[in-house]
Amino acid sequence: MKSRIISLLIIMVLSPIALFSQSKADVRHQKQVDELMSKLSVKQKVAQLFIITISRNPSEKTKAFQDSLVREYGVGSIIIMRGPIAQFIERVNYLQSISEIPLLEMTDAEWGANMRFAEYPAYPRQALLARIEDNPEKFLYKMGKNVAKELKDLNIYVNLAPVADVCPDPYNKADGQRSFCGDPQVVADLATAYMKGMQDNGIYACGKHYPGHGDTYVDSHYERPIINHSKEKLYSEDLFPYNKMIANGLAMVMVGHFSYPVIDPSGDPMSISKLCVQNLLKGEQGFKGVVMTDAVTMQGLSKGKDPIDINTAVYKAGSDMILMPDEPMKAIEAIADSVSRGIYSMEELDAKVRKVLTVKANAGFFDKGYSPIVKDLDKKIARATRRDNRLIRKMQKAMAKSSKPEITPLGQDRTLILDNQGNKK
């Protein structure tokens, strides 16, 4: 325990390698961002912070709503859910064609593109990969590299992964084997390797669910978990992986919807806690990248609350991007109005928007624009499948040699909902 705390302190003393630090910023891209910022209205700036959902088979009413958000409000990003690739490409290409500023596309690809697109092979879940004993970081880096290639083929530049939760129970149904294990050093090493594999190959990684969702049986999609860890456990376990990832250039962090009383005694979820986002993540840990919420529609945050209040609360707490909001048009209007009236500062808004636009600039959107046509998709999927399957077979052989206890793979959607006392609901 003491060695972990000492290691943590050493990491915190070192200057973090921030994605947006001036020493690494491309001057041309910064000029592009500056020029664009000078042209945006307050409402357009606020809209750049919002991430809307693109699901399979949207109704005509939903399409019209999305079109209006993109064309009239200038929403900044989209998250692509599970469904057939070709269907998504057609829809996304249209939205990109009517967007004045290219949309940033993201998805959850924790075990590769297969998590959202069945056309790709599925990598083992993180809990299974943690069983590899012979150079697991090498496997995770290669996996990150391969997943980056999958996503770039689809013009997706953000992967909402890796899961950096320290989970002491591999059968934790709230986490579904999405986290590596209960050893913070192993989680830190493997999450960082996966992150670097993606980011070294042009895809932005997003560590989640900050500051640590692993030690609970409660699913924040349906209820608000409570993490009753001590301050020592917070620093030596839950924050440990984030410090290593931040020190190695982590681009994004997703803040979860659970209470952590030792951080914020009010009982508020971390996603709307300034003590968590501003004081701990941005302040104490020195994170300079993009901070986003988990989906704000999740019941761990939204249960019994007004959608507009939720969106403004996560904005006030310090998040730079708001994921999957209810009532996005009203929320954009409300935040823009508060900025115009001086309730929220223009400087704070500009800092948030600058981060989002810098991601787009560094992805090359303002150099080459968005390429709306994904050519030779079948060939790209076939090439990715051969590449992925080679690595998956090697991973499976490495796992078969492991002396660690076996873990039975779970189905992707298997979930058991428990209350905060661990009772089945």
N, C-alpha and C positions, 0 to 999 in steps of 0.2 A: 504493500500500500504506500509506504513512504517513498519507494523508488518511483512510483507512478506520479506522486505529487511533485517530486523533484523534477521529473521529466517534463511535467506540465509547466512548471515555473520556468524552466529553461526555454521551452518553446514560446512562452508568453513574453519573455525578455527579448527574444530575437525579433527583428523587424519583419512583419508578415510580408509575404510576396503577394501583393494585391494586384488583381487583374487590371485595375484601373489606376494604378500608381503612375505618376507622371513620367517616371523613368522608362516605362514600357509602352507608353501611349504613342501611337502613330500620329505624327503631327498632321498629316493629311486628313486622317479620320476626325481628329479633333476640330479641324477647320470646318469639315462637313457638318459636324454636330452643331458647332457654333452658328453656322449660317442657317441651318434648319431651325434651331431654337429661336432665332430672331424673328422668324416668320410665323410662329405658332401663336394662336390665341390661348388664353388661360384654359378654356374648355378643351381645346385640342391637346394641350399639354397633359391635362388630367386624364384624358382618354387614352393616352399612350401607356398609362400605368395599368390598364385593365386587360385581363386575359379572358376571352369568352370561349365557350365550349363548342366544338364541332363534333357532333355525334352522327351515327349512321342514320340514313333515311329520314332526314328532317322534313317536317311538314312544310307546305307552302307558306304558312303563317310564320313558322320559325325561320325559314329562309329570308322572308321579307324583313323580319326583325333583325337578323344578322346583317343583311345588306345595309339596312339603315344605320346600324352601329358602325359599320366600316366606312360607308360612303359619307354619311352626314356628321357623325361624331368623331371619326378617325381613331377608333379603338386600336390599340397598339399590337396586341398579340392574340394568338389562338392556341388552344390546347386540343389535340386530336385524340378522340377516344377510340374504343375498339370497334373494328369493322373492316370491310373489304378495302384494300388499298386503292384500287382504281376509282371507287366511288368517292373516296376522300380527295384524291388528286383532282378530280373534276370540280368538286365543290371549292376546294382551296384555291385552285387556279382562278376561278371566277372571283372569289373574294379578293385575291391579290390584284386582279385586273381593275377593280373599282376602288382600291385603296391608294390614297395619295402618297402615303409612306408605306414601304413594304412591311407586311405583317411578320412578326417573329413567330415562327411555328415551334411548338414544343409538344412533348408527349411523355408518358411514363414508359420507360423501356428498361426496367430494373433487371430483367433477365433477357434483354435484347428486344428487338422490334416485335418479336412474337407476343410480348405482353399486350400489344394493341393490334397486331396484324398477324393473322394465322398463317399467312403465306411464308413466314420465316420460321426457322427452327428455334426451339426454346432452349436457352441455356439453363443449367441447374439454378435453383433458388440460392440465395446468399447463404442460408443456413447449411445447405449441402456443400457449398464451395468451401466453407470454413473447415471442413473435415480434411481438406488436402493438406498434407504435412510436408511434402517435398516442393519447396519454392512456390508457395501459393500466390505470392505477389506477382510472380512472372505470369501465371495463368490469368490473374485478374487484369493485369495491364494489357495482355493480348486480347482478352475479352472486351475491354474498353475500346481498344483500337478497332476491333471488328464491328462492334456496335456503332461506333462513330461512322464507319463506312456505310453501314446499313442506313443510318438516319440521313446522312448527307445525300445518298441516292434519292431520298424522298424530299429533299429541301427542308428537313427538320434540323434545327440547329441547337435545340436545348433538350437535354435528357433529364427528367426529374428523378435523378438517381445520382449517387448510391444512397441506400438507406444506411444511416450511420447510428441507428439506435442500438444501444447495448442491451441485449435481450437474454436474461439468464435462463429462459425456458424455450428450447427449440420448438416446442409445441404450443407456444403462446398464440392463441387463436386471434387475438387482437392484431397480431403482427404477421401471422400466417407464414412463418419461415422466411420473411422478407429481410430480416436482419441477420447478421452473420452469427453472432454468439454472445455470450455473457462476459467475454474477456475484452476489456476496453483496448488493450494493446493490439489484439488480433483485429478487432473492428477498425481501429485506426489504420493499421497497415494495409488491410485489404480494401477498405473504402478509398484510401488515398491512391492505391495502385489502380483501381478501377477508374477513379476520377482522372488520374494523369493519362491513362490510356485514351480516354475520350478527349480531354482537352489538348493533348499533344497532337491530336488529329482533327482539330477544328470544331469540336462539339462542346458546348458549355454544359458542365455538370452542376447539379443542384443537390447538396447534402440535405438530408431530411431524416427525422422530423425534429427540428431543434426545439428545446435543448436536449431532448431525449425521451422518446415515447416507448422504450423497450420494456420497461418493467411494469406492465399492466396487462390485465386480461380484458380491459374495456376498450371497445372499438369507438374511436372518436367520430366515426361516421354517424353513430347513433346516440352516444352519450358522451359526457365530458369525463375523461379519466382524471384521477388525482395521483400524482407522483409524490409520495411522501418520503423522499430521500433527504438525508442530512446534507449540510453544506459540504462536508468532506466528500461524500459520495457524489454529489453534483460535480465537483472539480476532478475527482480522481477517476470517475467512470463516465458519466454522461457527456461532459464537455471534452473529454480527452480526445476522442476521434476528430472533433471539430477543430481543435487546436492544431493537430497535425495537418489536416486538410487545408486549413487557412494558411498555415506556414508554407504550404506547397502550391498556393495559388488558386484555391477554390473560387469558382466564379459566382456561385449562387447558393443561398441557404433558404430552405423552406421552414417556416415556424409553425408548430403544431397547435392544435386546439385542445389543450389539457392544462389543468392547474398544477402548479409546482410551488407549494406554499413557501418553501425556503427562499425562492426567488421573489415571489410576490404574494405576501400574506393575504391580500384581498380575496384570493380565490379566482380572480379573473383568468381566463385562458391565456397562455403565453402569447398568442397571436395579437391580443389587444393590450398587452402589458408593456408600457414604456420601460419598466424596470428590467424586463427581459430583452426587448429589441434594442432600445437605445442604450441603456446602462451596461448591460452584460455583453450582448453580441457586438454592437458597434463600438461601445466604449471600452470595456475591459478587455475584450478579446481583439479589438482593433480590426474587425471585419470591414473591408472597404467595398466589397462586391455588392451584388443585387440581393436584397432581402425580399422574399415573397411569402404570402400566407399559404397555408394549405387551403383547399377549397372552402370558401366562406359559407357555402351552403351546408356544410357538415353540421350535424346536430350538436357536436361538442362545443361549437361556437354559437350557432344560430338559433338553437331551441328557445322559443318564447321571445325572440327579439325581432325588432323591426329591421328589414333588410337594409334600409338606408342608414340606420344607426350602426349596423354591423360594418358596412363599408367605410363609413367615416371613422369608426373606432380603430380599424386596422391601419387606416391612413395616419391617424393621429399617433398611433403607437410607434410608427417608424417604418412600416413595410414600404418597399419601393414599387411592388407590383401586387395586384389584387386578383386572386385566382378564382374563376368561375362564380362571379357575383350574381345574386338575384337583383332585379331592378337596376341593371347597369346604367341605363340612360338617366334615371332619377339620381343615382349615386354620383355620376359624373357632374350633373348639374349642381348638386348639393355641395360637392367639394369645390368646384370652380367658383360657386357663389361665395363660399367661405373664404377662399383665397382672395377674391376681388374685394371683399369687405374687410380684409386684414385679420380675420380670425385665424387663418393659417398663413404662414409667411410665403411670399413669392420665392424667396431664396431656397426654402425647403423644397417647394415644388420643383424648382429648376434643378436642384441637385438630384432628385429622384428621376426626373425625365432624362437628364443628361446620362445617367447610368444606363437606362433602357436604350437610348439612341446610340450610345457607345457600343453596346452589344451588337446592334444592327450594323454600325459602321465597321467594327472589327470583323464581322462576318462577311463584309464586302458588299453589303446591300447598296451603299451609296456610290460604289465604284462601278459595279456591273449591273445593278438593279436586280430585281427578282426574276429568275428564269421560270416562266410559268409552265413549261412543258417538261415533264419527266420522260426522257426518251429511253427507249429500249428497256422498259421496266421488267419484262419477263427475263431478259438476259441478266439484268442486274440482280434480280431475286435468285436466279439459278447460280450465279457466281457467288453471291453471299451465302447461299445454302451450302455449297461445297466448302467454302472457307469456314463457315461456322461449324459444320458437322465434323470437320477435321479436329478443331479445337475441343468441341464437346466430347468427342471420343477420348481424347487425351485426358480431359478432366475426369471423365468417368473411370478411366483406368487408375488415375491418381487417387480418386476417392475410394476405389475398391481396395487399395493397399493401406488405407488409413487404419490406425489403431484406435481412433476415436469412436465413440458409440454411434451406431447407425441411426439415421433419421429417415423416417418414411416420408417420401415426397407427398405433399398435399395438393389437392386440386386447386386451381387458381382462385375459384370463387368460394371456397369452403371457409365459412366464418361462424364462430360461436360468440354470441353476444352475452356478456356478463356485466353485472353491476359493479360498483366500486368495492364491494366486499367479496367479489369473485363468485357470486352466485349466478347460476344460469338464468337468463331472462326468457 
